[in-house]
Amino acid sequence: MQLQLDMAAAKVSKYASRESGDTVEIVERPHGGFSVVVADGQRSGHSAKIISNLVARKAIALLAEGVRDGAVARATHDYLTTHRGGQVSCELTIASIDLVTQSLVLSRNARCPSLLRRNDEFVWLDASAEAIGIRRNTKPAISELTLAADHTLIVFTDGVWSAGAVAGSVIDLPAIVCDADPDQSAPASVLADAILHAAMRLDSGRPRDDATVVVLKIAARTETDGVRRMRVEIPL
């Protein structure tokens, strides 16, 4: 069976903050496939953006050179620790479609779990993992799954996971996914928007932290013209 990847991201900054401390970058892997990097810098605003940009750029550069995901996470941790003297942390998640191994690889250095939808089953990828930049021997939590149709991976940052916490609410991601994509035919962008908007509603439209959602959907491929397309929409 031939497969196709549909990937989308949606993000918003903390309320009253002009700049998001989250950074999302995508890179084509030199041996086939794609990787998306999500970096959540310590705190929020401009200082957090400097850190997340630093981390994302380093990770993207290493991935583009063919370094394996786990090694990228460790090297990026060492880089941030050295660059900032172990005084600044950053949560880092790398999600990859690796066409060499025909696998979906998730490398997490984040307190937030990620969510995998596998047909009608939901699996939390929540192995304990520390943010990079502080402790000397920090390692990523790595999950690897064989590429298959009807798999959806959802990566998100603190602003989504903790949405509504002040009011005692908890975001129900599986329910949001089922409502937005009941038959698994909805585009990844629809899912990303639905999750982000639900998180914002829980915070009464005033996000208490930078919030980012990345959705990767693997589906059976129908006949296409073979063209790869990317769409970016950013308010300026």
NORCORDA-V417732 format. One record per helix or strand. SS is the DSSP state (2 for helix, 1 for strand). FROM is the first residue (numbers start at 1). TO is the last residue. Records with the same first field share a line. If there is no record, write none. Layout:
SS->FROM-TO  FROM-TO
//
This chain:
1->3-12  22-28  33-41  90-98  103-109  114-118  121-125  132-132  141-146  151-156  211-220
2->45-64  69-84  158-161  165-167  173-180  188-202
//
